[in-house]
Amino acid sequence: MSKLGRRKFLIYGSAGAATSMLLKACGSSDTAQTSDSSTASSGADSGDVIKVGILHSLSGTMAISETTVVDAEMMAIDEINAAGGVLGKQIVPVKEDGASDWPTFAEKATKLIDKDQVRTVFGCWTSASRKAVLPVFESKQHMLWYPVQYEGQECSNNIFYTGAAPNQQIEPAVNWLLENKGKEFFLVGSDYVFPRTANTIIKEQLKAKGGKTVGEDYLPLGDTEVTSIITKIRAALPNGGVIFNSLNGDSNVAFFKQIEGAGLKPNKYPVMSVSIAEEEVRQIGTEYLKGHYAAWNYFQTVESPQNDKFVAAFKAKYGEDRVTNDPMEAAYIMVYLWKQAVETAGTTDIEAVRKAAIGQEFDAPEGKVKMNPNHHISKTVRIGQVRDDGLFDIVFSTDGAVDPIPWNQYVPETKGYGCDWTDPNKGGKYKV
């Protein structure tokens, strides 16, 4: 895996250019369809089927997280098909492997749209992959549904975001830490657009709230050489303090094992993660994460009839040892939100569906969600602490759903801006 310099990575992540190789492809991806996909011709809505794209990393460093998101999307599709489909037609998913390689994501998005003629795409995890495909969807006036929390500072008419904006995850987590765990923060993340932008937000928020950033360090995505970061944390926080973690992929395995091995226990060095959920805890090992924290909108331990049904269905389909998590839940509900939008529009025409998606509501496992005019959904904010069984005790929750704010109100360059795709005079970025 190639190690990319900070400057090139940030330029690529912010511009979405597909000219810089960020990671070596981890093998060629192939197209996989459901067993009845042979009934589909090259047309998107041929006969009794509607083709949709599923574009995630099924190999490479991000496969640890993204393969489970595909499971959730497939479960939603199977449920919808079993209930009669959409507009009387069966959904046929066309799977593509982004292979944890951003130019590959752009290539596969183009294939799904031009060759497979899918009516929408459910996909991506990292912001680098989303930035890579964004020009494809915008140039072709197509539609991507994106299920993962992210750094904000974006509001595209061609994307529907069902994960958290920063004011629905990062900012509440910082506030909770300041009130409960300390004022001194060390920021650690993977070296690409999401962690760097998230940390820019955190640093501005800490300035405004009386906190202090005592250190900041990054690893190339997938890098497991974390010893130097542990050394820096100990030097910057000799008496303990908060570690805010935005590492992604396999780097988290090495990070948490070495944090534990170095004796940085959660009672003195609590780690707050924004990309670690139940599946990652299961794969890394509960013994390394017990007592640490994560901020999400959904945990498997949410108590509601909708969540009970969701968890039971997932375990029945994939095994009792499997767990659910926030990105999986956001991926699951985005398929249903798209379905509802298609049914409201009465067609799979992309422009009609785009308009019909705004205002859609769904009784999700996390609680009721609603698609806002800025293409983001209202979501409940929760903070969980890893417990003995690898699940999370929910130690904080907002009373209800929090409206999304894509343009950050702590960062001076975007303070005061909003997004509203129902008003052509406002659009993706306007001064409120």
TAVENKA-V618036 format. One line per field, one symbol per residue. psi: psi as a letter, one per 40 degrees, with the letter a starting at -180 (. if undefined). Layout:
psi=???
//
This chain:
psi=hihhiddddddddddeifehhdihhfiiiihhiideeeehaeidfhbfihhiihgiheiadeddddddddddddddddddddeeahfeiihhhhhiheffhddddddddddddddefieihhiiciddddddeddddddefahhhheiiaeafigieehhheaiideecdddddddddddeiehhhhhiigaddddddddddddddddeeahheihiiiihehegeddddddddddgdeiahhhhfiiaedddddddddddeegidddghhhieehadddddddhddeeheiiihaehidehhidddddddddddddeideiiiiddddddddddddddddddddeiehddddddddhehihgideihihhieeeiihiihihihhadeeahhheihidaihiigdhhedhddeheiahheeheecadhih.
//
